[in-house]
Amino acid sequence: MFYRPEDGHGLPHNPFNAIITPRPIGWISSRGAKGDNLAPYSFFNGIAYTPPQVMFASTGRKDSLNNIEESRVFAVNIVEYAAREKMNLTSGTYPPGTDEFTLAGVERVECETIPCPRVKDAPANLECRVEQIVKLLGENNYLIVGEVTGIHLRDDCLVDGRFDVLKFNPLARGGYRDYSVVTEIFEMLRPGQK
């Protein structure tokens, strides 16, 4: 099958996000004039090491984007399998000013380097200052790039000096309503690496 996106795919559901899978989920916390917000974004990833930077994309003008434009900071909370139901609850469309931390029963604590809440028990949190907000093609598509200014690692996820994903089993997004969980890893060395 081949199709041009502008012509449509003719399938019952759009296959685009099912092709790009699994995708890590950035559970983005932010604070604005109307309060705290917590929402998952699956168009999320790390994009640079030095300085460390992350990005996520928002389809639509949501509370997260409004808060981040106002405060210029946000936190990325890594989602573990055990938090899947709470994460899913925070993905709903709620009236502006809804506090998803409270709605989903997620405990929050303050970040260290920015004025923003983070998920207390997340395996890792990345505190970020906005570097860029880019209006993308389409009616309501935005790319948010942040420099990581602080990193929290949950102690039980550190094993022999390494952040061990099998200690928390990261949740990933597939297409449609599909999710996956990391339960197995393997190591490969690049050519010439020791």
MIROKE-443552 format. One record per atom (N, C-alpha, C): residue in one letter; x, y, z. Coordinates in Angstrom, 2 decimals. Layout:
<atoms>
atom type->a x->X y->Y z->Z
...
</atoms>
This chain:
<atoms>
atom type->m x->0.85 y->-1.18 z->0.00
atom type->m x->0.00 y->0.00 z->0.00
atom type->m x->0.89 y->1.23 z->0.00
atom type->f x->0.50 y->2.22 z->-0.73
atom type->f x->1.15 y->3.53 z->-0.73
atom type->f x->0.06 y->4.58 z->-0.71
atom type->y x->0.28 y->5.64 z->0.06
atom type->y x->-0.66 y->6.76 z->0.01
atom type->y x->0.07 y->8.05 z->0.29
atom type->r x->-0.47 y->9.13 z->-0.24
atom type->r x->0.02 y->10.47 z->0.07
atom type->r x->-0.88 y->11.02 z->1.17
atom type->p x->-0.28 y->11.49 z->2.27
atom type->p x->-1.10 y->11.96 z->3.39
atom type->p x->-2.19 y->12.96 z->2.98
atom type->e x->-1.89 y->13.83 z->2.02
atom type->e x->-2.90 y->14.83 z->1.64
atom type->e x->-4.10 y->14.19 z->0.92
atom type->d x->-3.92 y->12.96 z->0.40
atom type->d x->-5.02 y->12.27 z->-0.29
atom type->d x->-5.81 y->11.34 z->0.64
atom type->g x->-5.28 y->11.09 z->1.84
atom type->g x->-5.93 y->10.17 z->2.77
atom type->g x->-5.46 y->8.75 z->2.56
atom type->h x->-5.69 y->7.92 z->3.56
atom type->h x->-5.21 y->6.54 z->3.53
atom type->h x->-6.30 y->5.53 z->3.23
atom type->g x->-7.54 y->5.90 z->3.43
atom type->g x->-8.64 y->4.98 z->3.14
atom type->g x->-8.84 y->3.88 z->4.16
atom type->l x->-8.07 y->3.89 z->5.24
atom type->l x->-8.18 y->2.88 z->6.28
atom type->l x->-9.12 y->3.36 z->7.38
atom type->p x->-9.65 y->2.46 z->8.21
atom type->p x->-10.55 y->2.90 z->9.27
atom type->p x->-9.88 y->3.81 z->10.31
atom type->h x->-8.55 y->3.67 z->10.46
atom type->h x->-7.81 y->4.47 z->11.44
atom type->h x->-6.50 y->4.91 z->10.81
atom type->n x->-6.03 y->6.08 z->11.20
atom type->n x->-4.78 y->6.64 z->10.66
atom type->n x->-3.59 y->5.80 z->11.12
atom type->p x->-2.78 y->5.25 z->10.20
atom type->p x->-1.66 y->4.40 z->10.59
atom type->p x->-0.40 y->5.16 z->10.99
atom type->f x->-0.37 y->6.49 z->10.85
atom type->f x->0.88 y->7.23 z->11.03
atom type->f x->1.54 y->6.97 z->12.38
atom type->n x->0.80 y->7.15 z->13.48
atom type->n x->1.46 y->6.97 z->14.77
atom type->n x->1.68 y->5.50 z->15.12
atom type->a x->1.03 y->4.58 z->14.41
atom type->a x->1.31 y->3.15 z->14.61
atom type->a x->2.63 y->2.75 z->13.95
atom type->i x->3.03 y->3.51 z->12.94
atom type->i x->4.30 y->3.24 z->12.25
atom type->i x->5.47 y->3.64 z->13.13
atom type->i x->5.35 y->4.77 z->13.81
atom type->i x->6.42 y->5.29 z->14.64
atom type->i x->6.19 y->4.78 z->16.06
atom type->t x->6.67 y->3.59 z->16.33
atom type->t x->6.36 y->2.92 z->17.59
atom type->t x->7.48 y->1.97 z->17.99
atom type->p x->7.73 y->1.72 z->19.23
atom type->p x->7.11 y->2.37 z->20.39
atom type->p x->7.71 y->3.75 z->20.62
atom type->r x->6.91 y->4.63 z->21.17
atom type->r x->7.35 y->6.00 z->21.47
atom type->r x->7.38 y->6.18 z->22.98
atom type->p x->8.45 y->6.78 z->23.51
atom type->p x->8.45 y->7.07 z->24.94
atom type->p x->7.37 y->8.09 z->25.26
atom type->i x->6.91 y->8.07 z->26.47
atom type->i x->5.87 y->9.02 z->26.90
atom type->i x->6.49 y->10.03 z->27.84
atom type->g x->6.38 y->11.30 z->27.48
atom type->g x->6.78 y->12.37 z->28.38
atom type->g x->5.55 y->12.82 z->29.14
atom type->w x->5.54 y->12.56 z->30.43
atom type->w x->4.41 y->12.99 z->31.28
atom type->w x->4.77 y->14.40 z->31.73
atom type->i x->4.24 y->15.40 z->31.07
atom type->i x->4.69 y->16.78 z->31.23
atom type->i x->3.91 y->17.46 z->32.35
atom type->s x->4.66 y->17.99 z->33.32
atom type->s x->4.03 y->18.78 z->34.37
atom type->s x->4.41 y->20.25 z->34.17
atom type->s x->3.44 y->21.10 z->34.47
atom type->s x->3.64 y->22.54 z->34.28
atom type->s x->2.79 y->23.30 z->35.30
atom type->r x->3.07 y->24.60 z->35.38
atom type->r x->2.32 y->25.45 z->36.30
atom type->r x->2.03 y->26.76 z->35.60
atom type->g x->0.80 y->27.22 z->35.75
atom type->g x->0.41 y->28.50 z->35.17
atom type->g x->-0.51 y->29.25 z->36.10
atom type->a x->-1.06 y->30.34 z->35.62
atom type->a x->-1.93 y->31.18 z->36.44
atom type->a x->-3.16 y->30.42 z->36.95
atom type->k x->-3.59 y->29.41 z->36.20
atom type->k x->-4.78 y->28.62 z->36.60
atom type->k x->-4.42 y->27.39 z->37.41
atom type->g x->-3.12 y->27.20 z->37.73
atom type->g x->-2.74 y->26.08 z->38.58
atom type->g x->-1.81 y->25.09 z->37.90
atom type->d x->-1.68 y->23.93 z->38.51
atom type->d x->-0.78 y->22.89 z->38.03
atom type->d x->-1.48 y->22.01 z->37.00
atom type->n x->-0.67 y->21.45 z->36.09
atom type->n x->-1.18 y->20.60 z->35.03
atom type->n x->-0.25 y->19.42 z->34.85
atom type->l x->-0.81 y->18.28 z->34.49
atom type->l x->-0.04 y->17.06 z->34.23
atom type->l x->-0.70 y->16.34 z->33.06
atom type->a x->0.07 y->16.13 z->31.97
atom type->a x->-0.50 y->15.52 z->30.77
atom type->a x->0.57 y->14.72 z->30.03
atom type->p x->0.19 y->13.55 z->29.47
atom type->p x->1.15 y->12.73 z->28.72
atom type->p x->1.24 y->13.14 z->27.25
atom type->y x->2.47 y->13.08 z->26.73
atom type->y x->2.74 y->13.37 z->25.32
atom type->y x->3.62 y->12.26 z->24.76
atom type->s x->3.16 y->11.62 z->23.68
atom type->s x->3.95 y->10.53 z->23.12
atom type->s x->4.83 y->10.96 z->21.95
atom type->f x->4.68 y->12.19 z->21.48
atom type->f x->5.67 y->12.74 z->20.56
atom type->f x->6.67 y->13.47 z->21.44
atom type->f x->7.57 y->12.68 z->22.05
atom type->f x->8.54 y->13.16 z->23.04
atom type->f x->9.84 y->12.40 z->22.85
atom type->n x->10.97 y->13.10 z->23.08
atom type->n x->12.26 y->12.41 z->23.06
atom type->n x->13.37 y->13.34 z->23.51
atom type->g x->14.52 y->12.72 z->23.80
atom type->g x->15.74 y->13.46 z->24.03
atom type->g x->16.34 y->13.82 z->22.69
atom type->i x->16.97 y->15.01 z->22.59
atom type->i x->17.49 y->15.43 z->21.29
atom type->i x->18.95 y->15.87 z->21.33
atom type->a x->19.56 y->16.03 z->22.51
atom type->a x->20.97 y->16.44 z->22.58
atom type->a x->21.52 y->16.08 z->23.95
atom type->y x->22.86 y->15.79 z->23.98
atom type->y x->23.53 y->15.46 z->25.24
atom type->y x->24.10 y->16.67 z->25.96
atom type->t x->24.78 y->17.58 z->25.22
atom type->t x->25.50 y->18.66 z->25.87
atom type->t x->25.16 y->20.00 z->25.23
atom type->p x->24.39 y->20.86 z->25.88
atom type->p x->23.68 y->20.56 z->27.12
atom type->p x->22.52 y->19.60 z->26.83
atom type->p x->22.09 y->18.84 z->27.84
atom type->p x->20.99 y->17.91 z->27.61
atom type->p x->19.70 y->18.67 z->27.25
atom type->q x->19.03 y->18.20 z->26.20
atom type->q x->17.81 y->18.84 z->25.74
atom type->q x->16.77 y->17.78 z->25.37
atom type->v x->15.52 y->18.13 z->25.56
atom type->v x->14.40 y->17.26 z->25.20
atom type->v x->13.41 y->18.07 z->24.39
atom type->m x->12.51 y->17.34 z->23.72
atom type->m x->11.44 y->18.00 z->22.99
atom type->m x->10.16 y->17.20 z->23.17
atom type->f x->9.05 y->17.90 z->23.06
atom type->f x->7.77 y->17.22 z->22.91
atom type->f x->6.90 y->18.08 z->22.01
atom type->a x->5.94 y->17.45 z->21.37
atom type->a x->5.06 y->18.16 z->20.46
atom type->a x->3.64 y->18.10 z->20.97
atom type->s x->2.95 y->19.21 z->20.81
atom type->s x->1.56 y->19.32 z->21.23
atom type->s x->0.70 y->19.56 z->20.00
atom type->t x->-0.30 y->18.72 z->19.85
atom type->t x->-1.30 y->18.93 z->18.81
atom type->t x->-2.48 y->19.61 z->19.48
atom type->g x->-2.63 y->20.87 z->19.22
atom type->g x->-3.68 y->21.65 z->19.87
atom type->g x->-3.10 y->22.55 z->20.94
atom type->r x->-3.82 y->23.60 z->21.22
atom type->r x->-3.42 y->24.56 z->22.24
atom type->r x->-3.99 y->24.07 z->23.56
atom type->k x->-3.17 y->23.33 z->24.30
atom type->k x->-3.60 y->22.70 z->25.54
atom type->k x->-3.06 y->23.47 z->26.74
atom type->d x->-3.55 y->23.11 z->27.94
atom type->d x->-3.09 y->23.78 z->29.16
atom type->d x->-1.58 y->23.71 z->29.30
atom type->s x->-0.98 y->22.56 z->28.95
atom type->s x->0.48 y->22.43 z->29.06
atom type->s x->1.17 y->23.53 z->28.28
atom type->l x->0.79 y->23.70 z->27.02
atom type->l x->1.42 y->24.72 z->26.18
atom type->l x->1.18 y->26.11 z->26.72
atom type->n x->-0.04 y->26.41 z->27.14
atom type->n x->-0.34 y->27.73 z->27.70
atom type->n x->0.50 y->28.00 z->28.94
atom type->n x->0.59 y->27.01 z->29.84
atom type->n x->1.40 y->27.18 z->31.05
atom type->n x->2.87 y->27.39 z->30.72
atom type->i x->3.38 y->26.62 z->29.78
atom type->i x->4.80 y->26.68 z->29.43
atom type->i x->5.13 y->28.00 z->28.74
atom type->e x->4.23 y->28.50 z->27.91
atom type->e x->4.46 y->29.82 z->27.31
atom type->e x->4.54 y->30.89 z->28.39
atom type->e x->3.72 y->30.74 z->29.41
atom type->e x->3.67 y->31.72 z->30.50
atom type->e x->4.88 y->31.61 z->31.43
atom type->s x->5.22 y->30.39 z->31.84
atom type->s x->6.26 y->30.20 z->32.86
atom type->s x->7.65 y->29.95 z->32.28
atom type->r x->7.72 y->29.46 z->31.04
atom type->r x->8.97 y->29.13 z->30.36
atom type->r x->9.71 y->27.96 z->31.00
atom type->v x->8.99 y->27.12 z->31.76
atom type->v x->9.58 y->25.91 z->32.36
atom type->v x->8.57 y->24.77 z->32.32
atom type->f x->9.09 y->23.54 z->32.43
atom type->f x->8.24 y->22.35 z->32.53
atom type->f x->9.11 y->21.22 z->33.05
atom type->a x->8.46 y->20.14 z->33.49
atom type->a x->9.18 y->18.94 z->33.92
atom type->a x->8.67 y->17.76 z->33.11
atom type->v x->9.60 y->16.87 z->32.75
atom type->v x->9.24 y->15.61 z->32.10
atom type->v x->9.33 y->14.53 z->33.17
atom type->n x->8.27 y->13.80 z->33.34
atom type->n x->8.21 y->12.71 z->34.31
atom type->n x->8.14 y->11.40 z->33.53
atom type->i x->9.06 y->10.50 z->33.78
atom type->i x->9.10 y->9.23 z->33.05
atom type->i x->8.00 y->8.32 z->33.60
atom type->v x->7.27 y->7.68 z->32.69
atom type->v x->6.11 y->6.87 z->33.07
atom type->v x->6.50 y->5.40 z->33.18
atom type->e x->6.24 y->4.83 z->34.33
atom type->e x->6.47 y->3.40 z->34.53
atom type->e x->5.15 y->2.64 z->34.35
atom type->y x->5.28 y->1.35 z->34.10
atom type->y x->4.10 y->0.50 z->33.89
atom type->y x->3.12 y->0.61 z->35.06
atom type->a x->3.64 y->0.67 z->36.28
atom type->a x->2.77 y->0.73 z->37.46
atom type->a x->1.91 y->1.99 z->37.49
atom type->a x->2.30 y->3.03 z->36.76
atom type->a x->1.55 y->4.30 z->36.77
atom type->a x->0.65 y->4.45 z->35.54
atom type->r x->0.47 y->3.38 z->34.77
atom type->r x->-0.25 y->3.48 z->33.50
atom type->r x->-1.68 y->4.00 z->33.66
atom type->e x->-2.39 y->3.55 z->34.65
atom type->e x->-3.79 y->3.98 z->34.82
atom type->e x->-3.87 y->5.46 z->35.19
atom type->k x->-2.98 y->5.90 z->36.08
atom type->k x->-2.96 y->7.32 z->36.46
atom type->k x->-2.56 y->8.18 z->35.28
atom type->m x->-1.56 y->7.73 z->34.52
atom type->m x->-1.14 y->8.48 z->33.33
atom type->m x->-2.30 y->8.60 z->32.36
atom type->n x->-3.01 y->7.50 z->32.14
atom type->n x->-4.13 y->7.51 z->31.21
atom type->n x->-5.23 y->8.47 z->31.68
atom type->l x->-5.48 y->8.49 z->32.96
atom type->l x->-6.49 y->9.40 z->33.50
atom type->l x->-6.13 y->10.86 z->33.23
atom type->t x->-4.84 y->11.18 z->33.25
atom type->t x->-4.43 y->12.57 z->33.00
atom type->t x->-4.46 y->12.94 z->31.53
atom type->s x->-4.77 y->11.99 z->30.66
atom type->s x->-4.81 y->12.27 z->29.22
atom type->s x->-6.17 y->12.80 z->28.77
atom type->g x->-7.11 y->12.86 z->29.67
atom type->g x->-8.46 y->13.31 z->29.31
atom type->g x->-8.52 y->14.78 z->28.94
atom type->t x->-9.61 y->15.15 z->28.28
atom type->t x->-9.86 y->16.55 z->27.94
atom type->t x->-10.70 y->17.14 z->29.06
atom type->y x->-10.07 y->17.99 z->29.85
atom type->y x->-10.74 y->18.58 z->31.01
atom type->y x->-10.80 y->20.10 z->30.86
atom type->p x->-11.67 y->20.75 z->31.61
atom type->p x->-11.75 y->22.21 z->31.53
atom type->p x->-10.42 y->22.85 z->31.96
atom type->p x->-10.08 y->24.00 z->31.38
atom type->p x->-8.86 y->24.70 z->31.79
atom type->p x->-8.82 y->24.89 z->33.30
atom type->g x->-7.65 y->24.71 z->33.87
atom type->g x->-7.48 y->24.87 z->35.31
atom type->g x->-7.68 y->23.60 z->36.09
atom type->t x->-8.07 y->22.49 z->35.44
atom type->t x->-8.21 y->21.22 z->36.14
atom type->t x->-6.83 y->20.75 z->36.61
atom type->d x->-6.74 y->20.36 z->37.86
atom type->d x->-5.48 y->19.87 z->38.43
atom type->d x->-5.43 y->18.35 z->38.27
atom type->e x->-4.71 y->17.89 z->37.24
atom type->e x->-4.65 y->16.45 z->36.96
atom type->e x->-3.87 y->15.68 z->38.02
atom type->f x->-2.96 y->16.33 z->38.74
atom type->f x->-2.29 y->15.65 z->39.85
atom type->f x->-3.34 y->15.17 z->40.85
atom type->t x->-4.22 y->16.08 z->41.25
atom type->t x->-5.27 y->15.75 z->42.22
atom type->t x->-6.28 y->14.78 z->41.61
atom type->l x->-6.69 y->15.04 z->40.38
atom type->l x->-7.67 y->14.20 z->39.70
atom type->l x->-7.24 y->12.74 z->39.65
atom type->a x->-5.95 y->12.50 z->39.36
atom type->a x->-5.45 y->11.13 z->39.21
atom type->a x->-4.82 y->10.57 z->40.48
atom type->g x->-4.78 y->11.36 z->41.54
atom type->g x->-4.16 y->10.89 z->42.78
atom type->g x->-2.66 y->10.73 z->42.67
atom type->v x->-2.01 y->11.64 z->41.95
atom type->v x->-0.57 y->11.61 z->41.76
atom type->v x->0.08 y->12.59 z->42.74
atom type->e x->1.01 y->12.08 z->43.54
atom type->e x->1.68 y->12.95 z->44.51
atom type->e x->2.71 y->13.81 z->43.80
atom type->r x->2.71 y->15.10 z->44.14
atom type->r x->3.64 y->16.04 z->43.52
atom type->r x->4.61 y->16.59 z->44.55
atom type->v x->5.77 y->16.98 z->44.06
atom type->v x->6.77 y->17.71 z->44.86
atom type->v x->7.32 y->18.81 z->43.96
atom type->e x->7.95 y->19.80 z->44.58
atom type->e x->8.52 y->20.90 z->43.81
atom type->e x->9.85 y->20.48 z->43.18
atom type->c x->10.10 y->21.02 z->42.02
atom type->c x->11.39 y->20.82 z->41.37
atom type->c x->12.46 y->21.62 z->42.12
atom type->e x->13.72 y->21.33 z->41.84
atom type->e x->14.84 y->22.00 z->42.50
atom type->e x->15.32 y->23.24 z->41.75
atom type->t x->15.31 y->23.20 z->40.40
atom type->t x->15.92 y->24.28 z->39.62
atom type->t x->14.92 y->25.19 z->38.93
atom type->i x->13.64 y->24.81 z->38.97
atom type->i x->12.60 y->25.59 z->38.29
atom type->i x->11.35 y->25.64 z->39.18
atom type->p x->10.51 y->26.67 z->39.01
atom type->p x->9.27 y->26.76 z->39.78
atom type->p x->8.15 y->25.94 z->39.12
atom type->c x->8.17 y->24.63 z->39.38
atom type->c x->7.25 y->23.72 z->38.71
atom type->c x->7.11 y->22.46 z->39.55
atom type->p x->5.94 y->21.81 z->39.51
atom type->p x->5.80 y->20.53 z->40.21
atom type->p x->6.35 y->19.39 z->39.37
atom type->r x->6.66 y->18.28 z->40.03
atom type->r x->7.05 y->17.05 z->39.35
atom type->r x->6.35 y->15.88 z->40.04
atom type->v x->6.30 y->14.74 z->39.35
atom type->v x->5.68 y->13.54 z->39.93
atom type->v x->6.66 y->12.95 z->40.93
atom type->k x->6.25 y->12.88 z->42.19
atom type->k x->7.14 y->12.47 z->43.27
atom type->k x->7.77 y->11.10 z->43.05
atom type->d x->6.98 y->10.11 z->42.69
atom type->d x->7.48 y->8.74 z->42.64
atom type->d x->7.88 y->8.27 z->41.25
atom type->a x->8.01 y->9.18 z->40.29
atom type->a x->8.42 y->8.77 z->38.94
atom type->a x->9.84 y->8.20 z->38.98
atom type->p x->10.15 y->7.25 z->38.11
atom type->p x->11.51 y->6.70 z->38.07
atom type->p x->12.57 y->7.76 z->37.79
atom type->a x->12.20 y->8.77 z->36.99
atom type->a x->13.11 y->9.89 z->36.70
atom type->a x->12.28 y->11.11 z->36.36
atom type->n x->12.84 y->12.28 z->36.64
atom type->n x->12.22 y->13.55 z->36.28
atom type->n x->13.30 y->14.43 z->35.66
atom type->l x->12.92 y->15.15 z->34.64
atom type->l x->13.82 y->16.08 z->33.98
atom type->l x->13.24 y->17.48 z->34.13
atom type->e x->13.94 y->18.34 z->34.85
atom type->e x->13.52 y->19.72 z->35.01
atom type->e x->14.04 y->20.52 z->33.81
atom type->c x->13.16 y->21.28 z->33.16
atom type->c x->13.52 y->21.91 z->31.88
atom type->c x->13.15 y->23.39 z->31.82
atom type->r x->14.04 y->24.16 z->31.22
atom type->r x->13.77 y->25.55 z->30.85
atom type->r x->13.54 y->25.59 z->29.35
atom type->v x->12.53 y->26.32 z->28.93
atom type->v x->12.19 y->26.40 z->27.52
atom type->v x->13.34 y->27.04 z->26.74
atom type->e x->13.70 y->26.38 z->25.67
atom type->e x->14.70 y->26.90 z->24.74
atom type->e x->14.01 y->27.49 z->23.52
atom type->q x->12.98 y->26.77 z->23.03
atom type->q x->12.22 y->27.24 z->21.87
atom type->q x->10.81 y->26.67 z->21.90
atom type->i x->9.89 y->27.44 z->21.38
atom type->i x->8.56 y->26.94 z->21.05
atom type->i x->8.37 y->27.25 z->19.58
atom type->v x->8.20 y->26.21 z->18.79
atom type->v x->8.15 y->26.35 z->17.34
atom type->v x->6.75 y->26.00 z->16.85
atom type->k x->6.14 y->26.91 z->16.09
atom type->k x->4.87 y->26.62 z->15.44
atom type->k x->5.17 y->25.75 z->14.24
atom type->l x->4.58 y->24.56 z->14.20
atom type->l x->4.80 y->23.61 z->13.11
atom type->l x->3.72 y->23.75 z->12.03
atom type->l x->3.92 y->23.08 z->10.92
atom type->l x->2.90 y->23.03 z->9.88
atom type->l x->1.60 y->22.50 z->10.46
atom type->g x->0.49 y->22.94 z->9.93
atom type->g x->-0.82 y->22.50 z->10.44
atom type->g x->-1.42 y->23.57 z->11.31
atom type->e x->-2.69 y->23.39 z->11.59
atom type->e x->-3.43 y->24.44 z->12.30
atom type->e x->-2.97 y->24.64 z->13.74
atom type->n x->-2.72 y->23.57 z->14.48
atom type->n x->-2.41 y->23.69 z->15.91
atom type->n x->-1.31 y->22.74 z->16.34
atom type->n x->-0.19 y->22.75 z->15.67
atom type->n x->0.93 y->21.87 z->16.01
atom type->n x->2.10 y->22.70 z->16.51
atom type->y x->2.63 y->22.32 z->17.67
atom type->y x->3.71 y->23.07 z->18.30
atom type->y x->4.79 y->22.11 z->18.78
atom type->l x->6.04 y->22.53 z->18.66
atom type->l x->7.20 y->21.80 z->19.16
atom type->l x->7.80 y->22.60 z->20.29
atom type->i x->7.96 y->21.97 z->21.45
atom type->i x->8.54 y->22.63 z->22.61
atom type->i x->9.89 y->21.98 z->22.89
atom type->v x->10.94 y->22.78 z->22.91
atom type->v x->12.30 y->22.31 z->23.17
atom type->v x->12.74 y->22.88 z->24.51
atom type->g x->13.26 y->22.02 z->25.37
atom type->g x->13.71 y->22.47 z->26.68
atom type->g x->15.11 y->22.00 z->26.99
atom type->e x->15.87 y->22.84 z->27.68
atom type->e x->17.18 y->22.44 z->28.20
atom type->e x->16.97 y->21.84 z->29.59
atom type->v x->17.55 y->20.69 z->29.82
atom type->v x->17.41 y->20.01 z->31.11
atom type->v x->18.35 y->20.67 z->32.11
atom type->t x->17.76 y->21.20 z->33.20
atom type->t x->18.54 y->21.91 z->34.22
atom type->t x->18.69 y->21.12 z->35.51
atom type->g x->17.94 y->20.03 z->35.63
atom type->g x->18.03 y->19.18 z->36.82
atom type->g x->17.44 y->17.81 z->36.51
atom type->i x->18.06 y->16.78 z->37.07
atom type->i x->17.60 y->15.41 z->36.84
atom type->i x->17.46 y->14.69 z->38.17
atom type->h x->16.30 y->14.09 z->38.38
atom type->h x->16.04 y->13.27 z->39.56
atom type->h x->15.99 y->11.81 z->39.11
atom type->l x->16.70 y->10.93 z->39.80
atom type->l x->16.65 y->9.50 z->39.55
atom type->l x->16.19 y->8.80 z->40.82
atom type->r x->15.18 y->7.97 z->40.72
atom type->r x->14.69 y->7.24 z->41.89
atom type->r x->15.76 y->6.23 z->42.31
atom type->d x->16.09 y->6.20 z->43.58
atom type->d x->17.21 y->5.39 z->44.08
atom type->d x->17.11 y->3.92 z->43.71
atom type->d x->15.89 y->3.35 z->43.73
atom type->d x->15.77 y->1.92 z->43.44
atom type->d x->15.99 y->1.60 z->41.96
atom type->c x->16.10 y->2.62 z->41.12
atom type->c x->16.35 y->2.41 z->39.69
atom type->c x->17.83 y->2.44 z->39.35
atom type->l x->18.67 y->2.73 z->40.33
atom type->l x->20.12 y->2.75 z->40.11
atom type->l x->20.70 y->1.41 z->40.55
atom type->v x->21.37 y->0.73 z->39.63
atom type->v x->21.97 y->-0.57 z->39.90
atom type->v x->23.40 y->-0.54 z->39.35
atom type->d x->24.37 y->-0.71 z->40.24
atom type->d x->25.78 y->-0.71 z->39.85
atom type->d x->26.14 y->0.52 z->39.02
atom type->g x->25.63 y->1.68 z->39.43
atom type->g x->25.97 y->2.93 z->38.76
atom type->g x->25.25 y->3.17 z->37.45
atom type->r x->24.26 y->2.35 z->37.13
atom type->r x->23.50 y->2.53 z->35.88
atom type->r x->22.02 y->2.70 z->36.19
atom type->f x->21.36 y->3.52 z->35.40
atom type->f x->19.91 y->3.67 z->35.50
atom type->f x->19.29 y->2.46 z->34.81
atom type->d x->18.65 y->1.60 z->35.58
atom type->d x->18.19 y->0.29 z->35.11
atom type->d x->16.69 y->0.33 z->34.83
atom type->v x->16.32 y->0.32 z->33.54
atom type->v x->14.91 y->0.42 z->33.16
atom type->v x->14.10 y->-0.80 z->33.57
atom type->l x->14.76 y->-1.93 z->33.79
atom type->l x->14.00 y->-3.11 z->34.21
atom type->l x->13.54 y->-3.02 z->35.66
atom type->k x->14.02 y->-2.01 z->36.37
atom type->k x->13.55 y->-1.79 z->37.75
atom type->k x->12.17 y->-1.13 z->37.77
atom type->f x->11.77 y->-0.54 z->36.63
atom type->f x->10.46 y->0.13 z->36.62
atom type->f x->9.64 y->-0.15 z->35.37
atom type->n x->10.18 y->-0.79 z->34.38
atom type->n x->9.47 y->-1.15 z->33.16
atom type->n x->8.77 y->0.05 z->32.51
atom type->p x->9.51 y->0.80 z->31.68
atom type->p x->8.94 y->1.99 z->31.03
atom type->p x->7.73 y->1.66 z->30.16
atom type->l x->6.78 y->2.54 z->30.19
atom type->l x->5.60 y->2.43 z->29.35
atom type->l x->5.87 y->3.18 z->28.05
atom type->a x->5.43 y->2.63 z->26.93
atom type->a x->5.61 y->3.27 z->25.62
atom type->a x->4.29 y->3.30 z->24.88
atom type->r x->4.17 y->4.23 z->23.97
atom type->r x->2.94 y->4.38 z->23.20
atom type->r x->3.10 y->3.76 z->21.83
atom type->g x->2.08 y->3.07 z->21.39
atom type->g x->2.01 y->2.55 z->20.04
atom type->g x->1.01 y->3.39 z->19.26
atom type->g x->0.42 y->2.81 z->18.26
atom type->g x->-0.61 y->3.51 z->17.51
atom type->g x->-1.98 y->3.22 z->18.11
atom type->y x->-2.95 y->3.93 z->17.60
atom type->y x->-4.33 y->3.69 z->17.99
atom type->y x->-4.48 y->3.78 z->19.52
atom type->r x->-4.92 y->2.70 z->20.16
atom type->r x->-5.04 y->2.67 z->21.63
atom type->r x->-4.00 y->1.75 z->22.25
atom type->d x->-2.94 y->1.47 z->21.50
atom type->d x->-1.94 y->0.48 z->21.90
atom type->d x->-0.81 y->1.08 z->22.73
atom type->y x->-0.40 y->0.31 z->23.72
atom type->y x->0.76 y->0.64 z->24.55
atom type->y x->1.64 y->-0.60 z->24.63
atom type->s x->2.88 y->-0.40 z->25.03
atom type->s x->3.77 y->-1.54 z->25.28
atom type->s x->4.59 y->-1.21 z->26.52
atom type->v x->5.25 y->-2.24 z->27.04
atom type->v x->6.05 y->-2.06 z->28.24
atom type->v x->7.39 y->-2.77 z->28.02
atom type->v x->8.46 y->-2.14 z->28.48
atom type->v x->9.79 y->-2.73 z->28.34
atom type->v x->10.00 y->-3.72 z->29.48
atom type->t x->10.16 y->-4.99 z->29.13
atom type->t x->10.40 y->-6.03 z->30.13
atom type->t x->11.68 y->-6.80 z->29.85
atom type->e x->12.31 y->-6.50 z->28.72
atom type->e x->13.53 y->-7.21 z->28.35
atom type->e x->14.45 y->-6.23 z->27.62
atom type->i x->15.74 y->-6.30 z->27.91
atom type->i x->16.72 y->-5.48 z->27.20
atom type->i x->17.90 y->-6.35 z->26.80
atom type->f x->18.65 y->-5.91 z->25.82
atom type->f x->19.89 y->-6.58 z->25.45
atom type->f x->20.90 y->-5.51 z->25.08
atom type->e x->22.17 y->-5.86 z->25.13
atom type->e x->23.23 y->-4.90 z->24.89
atom type->e x->23.93 y->-5.21 z->23.58
atom type->m x->24.27 y->-4.17 z->22.83
atom type->m x->25.05 y->-4.30 z->21.60
atom type->m x->26.11 y->-3.21 z->21.61
atom type->l x->27.31 y->-3.54 z->21.19
atom type->l x->28.39 y->-2.57 z->21.10
atom type->l x->28.50 y->-2.07 z->19.65
atom type->r x->28.78 y->-0.80 z->19.48
atom type->r x->29.02 y->-0.25 z->18.16
atom type->r x->30.36 y->-0.77 z->17.64
atom type->p x->30.53 y->-0.82 z->16.36
atom type->p x->31.83 y->-1.25 z->15.83
atom type->p x->32.96 y->-0.38 z->16.41
atom type->g x->34.00 y->-1.03 z->16.90
atom type->g x->35.15 y->-0.34 z->17.48
atom type->g x->34.98 y->0.05 z->18.95
atom type->q x->33.81 y->-0.21 z->19.54
atom type->q x->33.55 y->0.13 z->20.93
atom type->q x->34.00 y->-1.00 z->21.85
atom type->k x->34.47 y->-0.64 z->23.02
atom type->k x->34.89 y->-1.66 z->24.01
atom type->k x->34.00 y->-1.66 z->25.20
</atoms>
